[in-house]
């Protein structure tokens, strides 16, 4: 088996805190393996940079549609639109420590999920995507690990904010489990949700086991006029003049179809190989979002509301090997992931950017190959025991986007690698990233553990990037521990930002302030990777009675952030709209510096034998683009989550909970033009309360039910300032789970 492990490409980062200990022939060997393969996060930052959502947590706080609804309740986590512009505001995704969704790496069973990269990035940094956290139904999940700060920086490109690892249930016994859930909003203007899924697991022999999963899920879209009342009395501006406010769209719906098959082969006690195939289809139910402008008076937009306007098809094939070699262990995988992004054609210029303008569908194809291996080895430095982890990672992305190239404008001039005629442009974009790393967990004393690490990444576009980290844990006493770390993280430029063939044009209103159009924004093959230095220091407390608490201060110094540039690269004579003109040329560019800092805290304690209180706090002290002073993402100034788990009887659990969100600061400057925004309106603080119940009829039959947004807090999207999204109103749900 060692030959197979070495062939599976490269060695790599630990698979997001997964235990890989396998059955052994003696009790002594089992205990030793648990110590050796214990992950970096568990060993060094288990109380500060890592939190976990268990299957029981999911069952006690059911999800309407997307597991992001529960992840958002972890320390340091919020949901936000895909950029700080507020466009596509209802396409809310996981945002860790205010670094934005593009800096959150999503994994399923330790393997990267990169389907959102098939969706073009708008000039303001937004994508019309739901993100990558909704490819697995909640009932099929064993646990979700959320890794933040210096603990996440070691995962390579895209993890500067954090990592979310969704770990699925394993085929350990023969069973069939069927789950269903129905969510009914009280308001007739909001869409309801129906979900049905099945898991079938069957050991075929002592060495072979099979798992099959299927999920069907549908959430209807909100009504087109759901936000109309929220605009009463509001003043809106367009081109500096007061104008009638348009009604922004509510939440769009989604249809999920997910199927996976896994064959697990355990040829010996020391080796396990998983073969897995997966297919998912996500289709939207259009609610009328047009990104930059309103579709109120557009007959095409109005005719499409309620229909399917974009479809994502994701296919995966993976082989994963876990092995134990005496006192060493390894985890390796090779994964092929393809995504077909099929959607109605959209505008790429001016006020019509991102707005559906045709009844024809186009398909963008993204192919990803990812391979990793990780080796965990025992050792020592002098008299100090140590555990060493070494490995590497390969990711290759290939994007075929003839849709954006064929639909792009003819620029009418030559500049760098840009072809004047769109028909001459190559629609294929690709990039390869290769990373190698090593780290150690060194027991300096019974109380002090140091964990240095070093990582080198090579990218075709930017060359070599060096990252490193130093983390430490010191036990002050049996109850108190101080932990901290500093790490350098990075994010490679995406293919749209790098490609000279991805071109945006504006007549003039979208040009940087003070510049007459037409203006062109081009991809930039010379971009540097975004980098950040992430640091944190905190203290953890745990006693013998079950009380646990943490308090952590974090600071991210963010450099070379990529955004649509306002530096004039050149002016060229051109023909625009049939007339001779002077075209101004801009590119995506790196901005010098941004800073994010804040506090995270958590507290859990048993109040009685049957009652447990859990709460956490996230406080963003600073989120600032040093050029404009604007926040990097639209997240609350502070967030407080709290819930009581009341085991009323041996069979009934009742969980009341609430989340309080602080003020969300609006951007003061337009991300596209740098002009001051006249309607920079903050979002006021608000609180959402819920109550969930779970009743065990017997060991194999469970009933769940409850009310979300119990107080029916109205939080509507106006599209003005930071009011960019809808919180669903009061809703009632019921679910059944039966195992045969």
Residue, then its C-alpha position, 0 to 999 in steps of 0.5 A: x500500500x505504501x506505493x499507492x500512497x506515494x503515487x497519489x501525488x503529493x503530500x499535504x495538509x492534514x485533512x481538517x482534523x480528521x482522525x485516521x486511526x484504524x483498528x489494530x490487533x491490541x489495545x496498546x496499539x490502538x492507544x498509541x495510534x490515537x496519540x500519533x495521528x492526533x491533528x494539529x488543531x486538536x493538539x495546539x489550538x483545540x479551544x481557540x482556533x477550532x470549533x465543531x458542530x456534531x450530528x447531535x447539534x445538527x439534529x437539535x438545531x435543524x437547518x432549513x436548507x444550507x449547513x451555513x445556517x449552523x456554521x454562522x453560529x460558531x465563534x468568528x463566523x457570519x454570513x455575508x454577500x459575496x463582496x463588500x459592494x452589497x450586490x448579490x446581497x441575498x447570496x449569503x455565504x460563510x465569512x470567517x473573521x470578516x475576511x469575506x467568502x473568497x477567503x473561506x475554504x470549503x472541504x468535504x471529507x477533507x477534499x476541496x470544493x471549488x465549484x463557485x470558481x466557475x461563476x464569473x467575478x463581477x467588477x465589484x468582486x461579487x459572484x452570483x453564487x450560493x457558495x459551496x456549503x450546500x452540496x451535502x444534506x444536513x442529515x448526511x453529516x457526521x460533523x462540521x469542523x470550523x478552523x480559523x486564524x493561524x490554525x487555518x493558514x496552513x491549508x494553502x490558497x483560499x484559507x486566509x479567513x478559515x476552513x470549513x470541513x464537512x465530514x460525512x457519515x461512514x458505512x459502519x453498520x447495515x442500515x437504511x435511514x430516511x429523513x424528511x423535513x418541511x419548513x413553512x413560513x408564516x408569510x405567504x411571500x416567503x418560499x417554503x422548503x421540502x427535503x427528503x434524503x436517504x442513506x443506505x449502508x451495508x458491509x459486504x464482507x469483512x473487508x468491503x462496505x458500501x454507502x449510498x446517499x440521495x437527497x432531494x430538496x426544494x426551497x421556493x423563491x420569495x415573491x418579487x414584491x417582498x421588499x416593497x414595504x421596506x422602501x416606503x419613505x426612503x430616498x434613493x439616488x441615481x447619477x447624483x439625482x433623487x429618483x424613485x426607489x426600485x424594489x430589490x429582489x428577495x431570496x431566490x429558491x433552489x432545487x437540490x439533487x445530490x447522489x453519492x456512492x462510496x465503496x470502502x475497502x479495508x484490506x488489512x487493519x493498517x490500511x483503508x481505501x475509499x472509492x467515491x463517486x458523486x453527482x449534484x445538481x443545484x438549480x435556482x428559482x429566480x426571484x428577480x435579482x439584477x445585480x446593479x439595476x432594477x428589473x421592475x420595468x424589464x419585461x424579460x426579467x419579470x417573465x423569468x421570475x419563478x423559473x430556473x435561470x441557472x443550474x450548477x452540476x457538480x461531479x466528483x470521483x475520488x480515491x482516498x487512502x489511510x495507512x498506519x506504518x508502525x508508529x507513522x501514519x498517512x492520509x492521501x487522496x486524488x480527486x477529480x471535480x467538474x462543474x458545469x455552470x449553465x445559466x441564461x446569458x447576462x450583460x458584461x457592460x455598464x449598468x446591465x452588468x450581471x443582468x439577464x439579457x437573453x433567453x439563451x443558455x450558455x455553459x461554463x465548464x470548470x475542471x479541478x484536479x486535487x491531490x494531497x498526501x500527509x505523513x505524520x511521524x514520531x520524533x524528538x529534538x534532544x530530549x523533547x518529544x515531537x510529532x512531525x507532519x510533512x506533505x504537499x498538495x497539487x491543485x489544477x484548475x481549468x476553466x472553459x468560458x466561451x460564454x464570457x469570451x463570446x459575449x464580450x465586447x470587441x475592444x477596438x484596440x490592441x493592448x498587451x495580450x488582449x485580442x481586439x476581436x472577441x472571436x480571436x480570444x482563447x476561452x480556456x483559462x488554467x492555473x496550477x498550484x503546487x505546495x509543500x509543507x512541514x510542521x512539528x508539535x514539540x513538547x518543550x515541557x509538560x506545560x509548553x508545546x511549540x508548533x512551528x511550520x513552513x510552507x512553500x507554494x508555486x503558481x504559474x502566474x506568481x511564482x513562489x510564495x512562502x508561508x510560515x507559522x508559529x503556534x504555542x500552548x502553555x498550561x498555566x494550571x490544570x484549568x487554565x491554558x494560554x494559546x496563541x500563534x502567528x501565521x502568514x496566509x495567502x490566496x492566489x488570484x482567480x482565473x477571471x482576475x488573471x485573464x486578459x480575455x475577461x473584459x468589462x466596459x462602461x460608457x462612463x458612469x462606472x469609470x473611476x471618479x473624474x474619468x470620462x468614458x468609455x473605460x475598460x477593465x482588463x484581467x491582469x496576468x501580473x497580479x501578486x497573490x493576496x497575503x495576510x499575517x494572521x495572529x491571535x492570543x487567547x486563554x482557555x478555561x476548563x474544569x471538572x464540572x463541564x464548564x469551558x470558556x475561551x477568549x481570543x484576540x485576533x489581528x489580520x494584516x491584509x496586503x495585496x488585496x485584489x480589486x478592480x483598479x482605478x489606476x489609469x494604465x493607458x488611453x487608446x484611440x478606439x471606436x465605441x458605439x460607432x464613434x471615434x473615442x479615446x478609451x481609458x484602460x484599467x486592470x485588476x490590481x493589488x491594493x497596498x493594505x487592509x486591517x481586520x482585528x477583533x475578539x472571539x469568546x465562548x462559554x458553556x456550562x451545565x446549569x443542572x443535570x439536564x440543562x446546559x447553557x452555551x454562548x459565544x461572541x464575535x466582536x470586529x474591532x476594525x475592518x478597514x481598507x486603508x485606501x478608503x476606510x471602508x469595511x472589507x465585508x458587510x458583517x455585524x460589528x458584533x454577534x452574540x449567539x446563545x442557546x439552552x439545551x434542556x433535556x426535559x426527559x430522556x426522550x425529549x430535548x428542547x433548545x431555545x436559542x437567540x442570535x443578536x447582531x450588532x450594527x452593520x457599517x455601510x461602505x462610504x465609497x463606491x467600490x467601482x468608482x471610488x465616488x462617495x456614496x450619498x445613501x450610505x445607510x448602516x443596518x441597525x442591530x436586531x435579534x433573531x430567536x428560535x426554539x427547537x424540539x427533538x423527540x426520540x420515539x425509540x432508538x431508531x425513530x426521531x421527530x423534530x419540530x420548532x419555530x424559527x424567528x420566533x418573534x417574527x423580526x422583520x429584516x428586509x432588503x432595501x438595497x440602500x447602504x448595508x441593507x443588502x439582504x433579507x432575514x426570513x420571517x417566522x416559520x414552522x418546521x417538522x422533521x422525521x428520521x427513521x432508521x431500519 
